[in-house]
Amino acid sequence: MPKRRDVLKFGLLAGAAAALPVERLTSAFARPAVAATAPAITLFDTALVVPPVLKPTLTIAGTDYYDITMRVAKQEIVPGLKTPIWGYNGVFPGPTIRTRRNRPIVIRQRNKLPVEAAVHLHGGNVPSSSDGLPGQEIAPGKDRFYLYPNRQQATTLWYHDHVHHHESFNTTQGLTGLYLITDPAEDKLGLPSGKYDVPLVIQDRSFNADGSFRLPDPNLGEFAGEVAVINGRPSPFFAVEQRRYRFRLLNGSSADCLHELTLGSGDTFHVIGTDGGLLAAPVPVQKLPLAPSERAEVIVDFSKYPVGSQLVLNSSVFGTPMQLIRFDVTKAKSQQTPLPPKLVPIQRLKESHTKVHRDFQLNLDLGSGEMVINGKSFDPDRIDIRPKLGSTEVWTIFNGETPDLPIPHVFHTHLVRFQILDRDGRPPAPFESGWKDSVTVMPGERVRIILRFADFPGRFLYHCHLLGHADAGMMATMFVTP
């Protein structure tokens, strides 16, 4: 079990900023190191594996019941080697939960790990008692029931560990999984479905020579793993037909891996959804930023590529190129419906209806080495704000880092989705104009968001979703009052 001093070091940018002089930190940004002990990995040497969809163990009166066991296992990630993992049902990533809007489910999570665990449904509109908060940890050998009402529109969510001070470590060991909600509005659109609706859990890892995970070392300039792992496979290939595919992208990084995604051909693809669900209309892009915890649903049209073509999904992380997955066009065009010009209407929250405005500054405290919000490190016994149930608020998120320490932050709210009003007074990009639950805030940037607190009162969190930053204190508590 890592100690707090180890957590601060694994806080990546937090630990690096506290431990390194500025000239070494900026040099580390420019020259990420790769450990000499890492095993050789051949790009596109293994086929993509789609995580299995978990079936309910029981259904009573319209509620589905699931059983998941968190346990230690070994899994072949690097070909020819066995990596020790902590997995939901012993697999990495964990099984996918697929459900319907307004159909509640109950999940019994058994903990057979050697450490405490807490499960958070990221993006889920759930009661406080099922949110995986501090104080809701599951001790080894114990279990806990989680109720998810699913009273939200079709969207791509995910579940992961949320034990404070150990979240980044535990998720690096493998504790992540997808959670998909569908609804009638989505059904009517004729979007690619079945085998043409493909989740891609994008993560980064470093490995030791024996295939075990190695935590990135900020003293070596490592703020993310050097190996792209997609659905638990290093830079795999995926055979596609000459047609449109829907890819559900999740940046499930436990570190500071801020992606900027492009197709190797330079072609346009379409964003149809983000964290909180589908957009009002498809948005054509050639580049798509995707920060840790963000989701994006995209349509890639392979119909114009001849059979035998190969197309790579690339990324740039802190200026370092990374090849994520190769699409191999192996079959001729199959029947498909056109991409709809409109998707789902989005009700815009109105700033004129808000009475409460709040300001949040995120930064590293150089004196303590902790990451703070409004000058305070996380205290689970402190309530920082008290929004009122049913109210609408405007929050201004300011990244207070200096140019000498250009540290980004990714602001995430539990319980509530939000809409981005502006970035430094400018409208958000069209692809982030829908419902969100995480937003990147660059050094010196101000982002204004608008939120409505509906459905559930009680205690919830907001924090940076660069998990080392959250572990190092960049988290706070809100209590939604009835």
Secondary structure by P-SEA (a helix, b strand, c coil): cccaaaaaaacaaaaaaacccaaaaaaaaabbbbbccccccccccccccccbbbbbccccccbbbbbbbbccccccccccbbbbbbccccccccbbbbbbccbbbbbbbbbcccbbbbbbccccccccccccccccccccccbbbbbbccccccccccccccccccaaaaaaaccbbbbbbbccccccccccccccccccbbbbbcccccccccccccccccccccccccccccbbbbbbccbbbbbbccccccccccccccccccbbbbbcccccccccbbbbbcbbbbcccbbbbbbbbcccccccbbbbbbbbcccbbbbcbbbbbccccccccccccccccccccccccccbbbbbbbbbccccccccccccccccccccccccccccbbbbbbcccccccbbbbbbbbccbbbbbcccccccccccccccccbbbbcccbbbbbbbbbccccccccccccaaaaaaacccbbbbbcc
